[in-house]
């Protein structure tokens, strides 16, 4: 009886210690976000005279308004609003196209084996690990030939091409867990290649579609190198505009505007993970037993 009580007491203490450690890690990880939010809600005068981690004495959303519509980008005063929509117009089509192509590729490689299919899949995987810097010059040349340089369709093409390797990998690993007997039965019933894909595989693909959409959207939205390399004034994504705002040296440094701008730029990906984060983990583990 004494041993059981001692063991129970030890377990409780270990659990409390674990919670304390996790709380400290969470606090350390979330402190920068807390500082960003509180700083964005302060006036510039309060930032200069107050503490970095103190709560705002008086809430003000002026910095958010300036960041959205009137922030200076180094060359001229223009807010994040047009660049935010540029990123939307780039990310959504690129995510949809690369996800659809990846689903088709994964379907073919996983269930319709053909000669050299393994080599093609290996080459696609190799493309996932090519550094961005390596393809800048060849991609710029291709965009020039296609007359898409400095345009939003050109950036969409860049992200689709670079994302196909990842989307194919996700869908291939998911589709190999689907029994081959389903295809055989569908073929007996007279279903063709696309009929099987639309009627059997896509309805089963929701978990991996969520994973792919979150992955691609995050990668495209947070991209800076492609955005700054293949865009021009008027077509730049929000990450380029954010960099211009933060590194602007004109006038007094407005830290509250910088923080508000950074939060605005991060909000879409943050909301995506908050809404669909649990499905992301679930989709990653789906199909992991086989393949």
Buried (B, 14 or more C-beta within 10 A) or exposed (E): EEEEEEEEEEEEEEEEEEEEEEEEEEEEEEEEEEBBEBBBBBBBEBBEEBEEEEEBEEEBEBBBBBBBEEBBBBEEEBBBBBBBEBBBBBBBBBBBBBBBBBBBBBBBBBBEEEEEEEEBBEEBBEBBEEEBEEBBEEBBEBBEEEEBBBBBBBBBBBBBBBBBBBBBBBBBBBBBBBEEEBBEEBEEEEBEBEEBBEEBBBEBBEBBBBBBBBBBBBBBBBBBEBBBBBBEEEBBBBBBBBBBBBEBEEEEEBBBBBBBBBBBBBEBBEEBBEEBEEBBEBBBEBBEEEE
